[in-house]
Amino acid sequence: MGERILLIEDDRELGRQIVDHLARAGFQSLWLTEGELLIPGAYPDYSLLILDLMLPGTWGMDILKHLRTYSDVPVLILSARNNTSDKVRALKLGADDYMTKPFWPEELIERVHARLRRPVMQKKGFVTIGILQLDLPGRTAFVRGKALELTRVEFELLAALARRSGEAVTRSWLVDQALDPDKEGTERTLDVHISHLRKKLGGDKLIETVWGIGYRLKVGDE
């Protein structure tokens, strides 16, 4: 069997449909019908979480917030709530994707595949994204095997981009992730740090500008 997906969805008819489509796509499923804070080790390892927001028990946002205190497993929000504030909050809390109901099952499966193709940044360890490598415990970055001399902020920015590699992330999200709000927490300051980081990364153009949104770390370049 393929990778395991954890689904938290209280609509039993919809949940059965999602589990069936995941099985047809080659995934195993673990399905919970009530919201609860996910405790490390309480469930078998899973590669991705599909999470509803309006759940009996614990609200989905609280589940996501708690999960991000110890895990960077990819999270796909699946919710009938389609207002912008919910989407922005979910992304700031660490969600990797946000789909609104109703939806096409085929699109859900493709988004699951797309998320699982991207590298997952672990809380500890050594992560490779194309020609870029990050040693999180050592707080060291390498391009083509050559160590980079990065400031604290530059490393935090690169690690934040790596957690969402291949995705366009907002400048405000990067400010929240990497800058001290009391000293340097402005988007203008962020742009200066990004400029310095790009120079240190060399001529491979690993950090792309996404006009009107922010920045994106490219995936898979050699």
Secondary structure, 3 states (H helix, E strand, C coil): CCCEEEEECCCHHHHHHHHHHHHHCCCEEEEECCECCCCCCCCCCCCEEEECCCCCECCHHHHHHHHCCCCCCCEEEEECCCCHHHHHHHHHHCCCEEEECCCCHHHHHHHHHHHHHCCCCCCCCEEEECCEEEECCCCEEEECCEECCCCHHHHHHHHHHHHCCCCCEEHHHHHHHHCCCCCCCCHHHHHHHHHHHHHHHCCCCCEEEECCCEEEECCCCC
